[in-house]
Amino acid sequence: MTDPVTVTDIRRARERFDPDIVRETPVERSRSLSEMSGADVRLKMEHLQRTGSFKTRGASTKIAAVADAGDADRVVAASAGNHAQGVALAASNAGIPATVVMPTDAPQAKVDATRGYGAEVVLHGQEFQQAVARARDLADADGTVFVHAYDDPDIVAGQGTLGLEVAEQVPDLDTVIVPIGGGGLIAGVATALAAVAPEVRVVGVQAADAATVPDSLDKGEPVDREHTRTIADGIATGGVADLTFELIERHVDEVVTVSDDEITHAILTLLQRAKQLVEGAGAASVAALLSGDLDVSGETVVPLLCGGNIDMSMLDTVLEHAMTDRDQLLRLRVRIEDEPGELSTLSTVLADRGANVRHVRHDRAVEDLRVGEAYLVFEVTAAGREHASDLLASIRDRGYEVTRVN
């Protein structure tokens, strides 16, 4: 049975890349991740593309085909952010106006970047599929071509060039871990590797609250999910296409899921240990590597860091969550007599033990308090678990009732 996208298509896409738009991204070994996983881990730095994502590969391939046809006055796309930027850049480079529909909750950084690359942005719907429906309506106009994020052979062929690169850069590759949203990336990568390195294991990973591929594989056909909620917005598509599902079913060896907590941990680990800042979708592959669900001991493994466009508000949320988990950010509720000097006394206790107070407030209208009592709620930073325990013990030693509330 012939694949709907072949390695010949992928090679042709690669030959046509404009080096000002699509670059060959580096691979770097991570000693820390290798020690954590028991594998030889090489990170594919696809987040270092000009738009911060692999999506530029597919968008560039599709826009080149549209330009060759010569009958398009405008292109329209729908995207949560990364495909949007790829289409905007490629279309601008080809001199074709572009309109991109994005969900209303799309990260502002991705909205701003898409506009910066020259596209008109329309915000519509709270789910990716709602944005797709609106984009298809706009694409009904004469002379307009719809550029789907993954349900298009040209898009899949462009994404598949990443598989050719990895095979060349890591000739001893055993396993590649690929994030899955709509399936365009893994369909292309798996197709390329099936042709040039069939011995390589291809593992897909989805965010648990946006995972449609495991159910699709069980049922033998694409299964959609109406609502998706994950910090990995780049892979929250709510479903795969017939095209990508066919290639996944044929060439992908295994699909695993990871939680948002695991993705958060992976983002922080990459930042601290590999000095790489990636978004949730980009970190999903490392989350799978560290999850314990994959047996990679002794293997050479390449997780694809497929996107680096993390919104600053999301980064703040991730860091706060991680600091809380590591006992570096504490919220302490201390019961006091509502009298002058109590705040000063407790602040001194915390300061003497090296804690930095970020916020403090009085809570007086609380049901379990007696008249004349109050709660002081401190948000403080600590060095870690031992320091946090010492802070709590020091407050209790002064005779106060203290509870950690985060």
C-alpha positions in Angstrom: 0.0 0.0 0.0 1.4 3.4 -1.0 1.7 6.1 1.6 -0.2 9.3 0.9 3.1 11.1 1.6 6.4 9.5 0.6 10.0 10.1 1.4 10.4 11.4 -2.2 7.9 14.1 -1.3 9.8 14.9 1.9 13.2 15.1 0.1 11.6 17.4 -2.6 10.3 19.7 0.2 13.7 19.9 1.7 15.4 20.8 -1.5 13.1 23.8 -1.9 13.6 25.3 1.5 14.7 28.9 1.6 17.5 29.0 4.2 16.3 32.4 5.3 13.0 30.8 6.4 13.9 27.2 7.4 17.2 26.3 9.0 18.8 23.0 9.9 18.6 23.0 13.7 21.3 21.5 15.9 21.4 18.4 18.1 23.0 18.5 21.5 23.7 15.8 24.0 22.2 16.3 27.5 24.4 14.8 30.2 21.7 15.5 32.9 18.8 13.9 31.0 21.1 11.0 30.1 21.8 10.4 33.8 18.1 10.8 34.7 16.8 8.4 32.0 19.7 5.8 31.7 19.8 6.6 27.9 22.1 8.6 25.7 19.9 11.6 25.2 20.4 14.0 22.2 18.1 17.0 22.1 16.9 18.1 18.7 16.7 21.9 19.1 13.8 22.6 16.7 12.7 25.5 19.0 15.6 27.4 17.5 13.9 27.8 14.2 13.3 31.4 13.2 9.6 31.2 14.3 10.5 29.1 17.3 8.8 26.0 15.9 9.0 23.2 13.4 5.7 24.5 11.8 7.8 26.7 9.5 8.8 23.6 7.6 5.3 22.5 6.6 4.0 26.1 6.1 7.0 26.9 3.8 6.3 23.7 1.7 2.6 24.5 1.3 3.0 28.2 0.5 5.6 27.3 -2.1 3.1 24.9 -3.8 0.4 27.7 -3.6 2.8 30.2 -5.2 3.7 27.7 -7.9 0.0 27.3 -8.8 -0.2 31.1 -9.1 -4.0 31.3 -8.6 -4.1 32.4 -4.9 -4.8 36.0 -3.9 -4.7 35.2 -0.2 -4.1 32.3 2.1 -6.1 31.6 5.3 -5.1 29.3 8.2 -6.2 28.4 11.7 -3.8 27.9 14.5 -3.2 28.1 18.2 0.0 29.9 17.4 3.0 28.1 15.9 1.4 27.2 12.6 0.2 30.8 12.5 3.7 32.1 12.6 5.0 29.7 10.0 2.2 30.6 7.6 2.6 34.3 8.2 6.4 34.2 7.6 6.2 31.9 4.5 3.3 33.9 3.0 5.1 37.2 3.6 8.2 35.9 2.0 6.2 34.7 -1.1 4.3 38.0 -1.3 0.9 36.4 -0.6 -1.4 38.1 1.9 -2.3 35.9 4.9 -5.2 35.8 7.4 -4.9 33.5 10.4 -7.7 32.7 12.8 -6.6 32.0 16.3 -8.6 30.9 19.4 -9.5 33.8 21.7 -7.3 32.4 24.5 -4.2 32.0 22.2 -1.0 33.1 24.0 -0.5 36.8 23.4 3.1 36.2 22.5 2.0 34.0 19.5 -0.6 36.5 18.5 1.9 39.4 18.5 4.5 37.3 16.6 2.0 36.3 13.9 1.1 39.9 13.3 4.7 40.8 13.3 5.4 38.4 10.5 2.8 40.3 8.4 -0.5 38.3 8.8 -3.9 39.6 9.7 -5.1 37.9 12.9 -8.7 37.1 13.6 -9.5 35.9 17.1 -12.5 33.4 17.2 -13.7 30.6 19.5 -12.2 29.1 22.6 -11.2 25.8 20.9 -8.9 25.1 18.0 -11.7 23.4 16.0 -13.9 26.5 16.3 -11.0 28.6 14.8 -10.7 26.0 12.0 -14.5 26.4 11.2 -14.2 30.2 11.0 -11.1 30.0 8.8 -12.8 27.6 6.4 -15.7 30.1 6.1 -13.2 32.9 5.2 -11.4 30.6 2.7 -14.7 30.3 0.7 -13.9 33.6 -0.9 -12.6 33.5 -4.5 -8.9 33.3 -4.9 -8.4 32.2 -1.3 -6.5 29.0 -0.3 -7.0 27.3 3.1 -3.7 26.1 4.7 -4.5 23.4 7.2 -2.2 22.9 10.1 -1.8 19.2 9.5 -4.4 17.7 7.2 -2.4 18.4 4.0 0.2 16.3 2.2 2.5 19.3 1.6 2.4 20.2 5.3 3.2 16.6 6.3 6.0 16.4 3.8 7.5 19.6 5.1 7.4 18.4 8.7 8.9 15.1 7.6 12.2 16.9 6.7 12.8 16.9 10.4 13.0 13.1 10.3 15.6 13.2 7.6 17.7 15.6 9.6 17.6 13.6 12.7 18.6 10.4 10.9 21.6 12.2 9.4 22.7 14.0 12.6 22.3 10.9 14.9 23.3 7.8 12.8 23.2 5.6 15.9 19.6 6.6 16.8 17.5 4.0 18.5 14.3 6.0 19.5 12.8 9.3 18.6 10.1 10.9 20.8 7.7 13.1 18.9 4.9 15.3 20.4 1.5 14.9 18.7 -1.2 17.5 18.2 -2.9 17.0 14.9 -0.3 14.5 13.8 1.4 16.3 11.0 4.9 16.3 12.6 4.9 12.6 13.7 3.3 11.5 10.4 6.1 13.2 8.4 8.9 12.1 10.7 7.7 8.5 10.9 7.3 8.3 7.2 10.8 9.7 6.6 12.4 7.3 9.2 10.5 4.3 7.8 12.3 4.9 4.5 15.8 5.9 5.7 16.1 4.3 9.1 13.4 1.6 9.6 15.1 0.2 12.6 14.4 3.4 14.6 11.5 3.3 17.1 9.1 6.2 16.7 7.2 7.1 19.9 4.5 9.7 20.0 3.4 11.6 23.1 0.2 13.6 23.8 -0.9 15.7 26.8 -3.3 13.5 28.7 -6.1 16.0 28.7 -5.9 16.4 24.9 -5.1 12.8 24.0 -7.0 11.6 21.0 -4.6 9.2 19.3 -4.7 6.3 21.8 -8.5 6.2 21.4 -8.2 6.6 17.7 -5.8 3.7 17.5 -8.1 1.5 19.6 -11.1 2.2 17.4 -9.2 2.1 14.1 -10.3 5.6 13.0 -9.8 9.2 14.1 -11.6 10.2 17.3 -12.1 13.8 18.2 -12.3 15.5 21.6 -14.5 18.5 21.9 -12.8 20.1 24.9 -9.0 20.1 25.5 -7.3 21.7 28.5 -3.5 21.6 28.7 -0.6 23.9 29.2 0.7 22.4 26.0 -1.5 24.6 23.8 0.5 23.8 20.7 -0.7 20.2 20.7 -4.3 20.8 21.9 -5.9 20.3 18.5 -8.7 18.0 19.7 -8.1 15.4 17.0 -6.0 14.0 14.1 -6.9 13.9 10.4 -7.5 10.8 8.3 -4.3 11.6 6.5 -2.1 11.8 9.6 -3.9 8.9 11.4 -3.2 6.6 8.4 0.5 7.4 8.6 0.6 7.2 12.4 -1.1 3.8 12.3 1.3 2.5 9.8 4.6 3.9 11.0 4.5 4.9 14.7 5.5 2.2 17.2 4.0 3.5 20.4 2.0 6.4 21.8 2.1 7.5 25.4 0.5 10.3 27.4 1.8 12.7 30.0 0.1 14.9 32.5 0.4 18.7 32.7 2.4 18.2 36.0 4.9 16.1 34.1 5.1 18.7 31.3 5.7 21.4 33.8 8.5 19.4 35.4 10.0 18.9 31.9 9.9 22.6 31.1 11.7 23.4 34.4 14.2 20.6 34.0 15.1 21.8 30.5 15.5 25.3 31.7 17.7 24.4 34.7 19.7 21.5 33.4 19.9 22.0 29.6 19.6 25.8 29.6 16.8 25.6 27.0 13.5 27.5 27.3 10.6 25.6 25.5 6.8 25.7 25.6 4.6 22.9 26.8 4.4 21.2 23.4 8.1 21.4 23.1 8.7 19.8 26.5 6.2 17.0 26.1 8.8 14.7 24.5 11.1 15.2 27.6 8.1 14.6 29.9 7.6 11.2 28.2 11.3 10.4 28.5 11.3 11.1 32.2 7.8 9.6 32.9 9.1 6.0 33.4 6.6 4.7 30.8 9.3 4.2 28.2 12.1 1.6 28.4 15.0 3.5 26.9 17.9 2.2 29.0 21.1 2.0 27.1 19.5 3.5 23.9 20.4 6.6 22.0 17.2 8.7 22.2 16.2 12.0 20.5 13.3 13.9 22.1 12.2 16.6 19.6 12.0 20.1 21.3 9.5 21.2 18.7 8.5 24.6 20.0 9.9 27.5 22.2 7.1 30.1 22.0 6.1 30.0 25.7 3.9 32.9 26.8 5.4 34.9 29.7 2.3 34.5 31.8 2.4 30.8 31.3 6.1 30.7 32.2 5.2 32.5 35.4 2.6 29.9 36.2 5.0 27.1 35.4 7.7 28.5 37.6 5.3 29.2 40.5 3.9 25.7 40.3 7.4 24.2 40.2 8.7 26.3 43.1 5.7 25.3 45.2 6.3 21.6 44.4 9.9 22.0 45.4 9.1 23.8 48.7 10.7 27.0 47.4 7.5 29.0 47.4 5.4 28.8 50.6 2.1 30.4 51.7 1.9 30.3 55.4 -1.2 31.2 57.5 -0.4 32.2 61.0 -3.0 32.7 63.7 -2.3 35.8 65.8 -3.8 38.1 68.4 -4.7 41.1 66.4 -2.4 43.5 68.2 0.3 45.9 67.2 3.7 44.3 66.8 2.7 40.8 65.7 3.5 41.4 62.0 6.9 42.8 63.0 7.6 39.8 65.3 6.8 37.2 62.6 8.6 39.1 59.9 11.7 39.1 62.1 11.4 35.3 62.7 11.3 34.7 58.9 14.1 37.2 58.1 16.4 35.8 60.8 16.1 32.4 59.1 16.8 33.7 55.6 13.3 33.7 54.1 12.2 36.4 51.8 8.7 37.7 52.2 7.0 38.5 48.9 3.5 39.3 50.1 1.6 39.5 53.3 -2.0 40.2 54.2 -4.3 40.2 57.2 -7.4 38.0 57.2 -9.9 39.0 59.9 -13.3 38.0 58.6 -12.8 34.3 58.9 -15.4 32.1 60.6 -13.1 30.1 62.9 -11.4 33.2 64.4 -12.4 34.6 67.8 -13.0 38.3 68.2 -9.6 39.9 68.6 -7.8 37.3 66.4 -6.6 37.4 62.8 -4.6 35.4 60.3 -1.4 36.7 58.8 -0.9 35.1 55.4 2.7 35.2 54.2 4.0 34.3 50.8 7.7 33.6 51.2 10.6 32.1 49.2 12.7 29.4 50.7 15.7 27.4 49.7 14.0 24.0 49.6 12.4 21.3 51.8 14.7 21.5 54.8 14.6 25.3 54.9 10.7 25.2 54.6 10.5 22.8 57.5 12.8 25.0 59.6 10.7 28.0 58.9 7.5 26.3 60.1 9.3 24.9 63.2 10.6 28.4 64.1 7.2 30.0 63.9 5.7 27.2 66.1 8.5 27.5 68.6 7.4 31.1 69.1 4.0 29.8 70.2 2.0 30.5 67.0 -0.4 28.2 65.2 0.9 28.0 61.5 -0.5 26.1 58.5 1.0 25.8 55.1 -1.8 26.6 52.6 -0.2 25.8 49.3 
